[in-house]
Amino acid sequence: MESTTLITASLARDLAALGRLGEDTSTETLLRELTTALAWGVPGCSGGSAEHWRDERVLVSGSHSELIMLVEGERELGAGPSIEARTHTRRVIVADLLRDARWPRYAGLGTGYGVRSVLIVPVPLAQAMVVVGLYSVRPAAFAPPYSHALADMLTQQVGVAMANLWDYDAVRTDAAQMHEALAGRSLIDQAKGIIMQTSGCTAEAAFEELRRISQHHQVKVADLARLLVEEHQRKSRG
């Protein structure tokens, strides 16, 4: 059980909770909860960061503002453990920034924020990549083999949480589109009724008239119906 040294009960609980979504859950809130869980739940970890990369756009979150500045500073430098992990899709461990010669400018930036050791875990997903960073103010905080078990858990739990979020967003989008479609259909039916009442035509003829006008003015039938209904309501109140 030595390999689970970096995995506490509270961390396991908090990471599992990431997959339980609510109405207010978003990518931003999920990343914020993730970084907070790392800062509080991993022994020796002083803070966490998370980068959500999709279509070359990035959303950065951090348990501390200094870590957000470190991630963004690394991107400006163009070299560092997070960039290495994302570019090559492999985990990166920095035992001690003061002794690591791979990224001298990043080492100066990181130690300026008090960081000595780093663990970066890339989590490749179907639609994006999440790059998770753990930082410590002391050297060798994320030494193998303990870090391997932690990285495996992060990869699994972050993957599940993000997949759940995408599925949930898809359901919310479908529900919103269905609601919009039903509302549009109701407005169209009301507009047809107004046309039928004023011109004495059939429902089919009323819809054809709506479609003809919408094509002529290059507006959606539902939008035209809404304008017609609103105008009719204003005249009725007057």
Secondary structure, 3 states (H helix, E strand, C coil): CHHHCCCCHHHHHHHHHCCCCCCCCCHHHHHHHHHHHHHHHCCCCCEEEEEEEECCEEEEEECCHHHHHHHHHHHHHCCCHHHHHHHHCCCEEECCCCCCCCCHHHHHHHHHCCCCEEEEEEEECCCCEEEEEEEECCCCCCCCCHHHHHHHHHHHHHHHHHHHHHHHHHHHHHHHHHHHHHHHHHHHHHHHHHHHHHHCCCHHHHHHHHHHHHHHHCCCHHHHHHHHHHHHHHHHHC
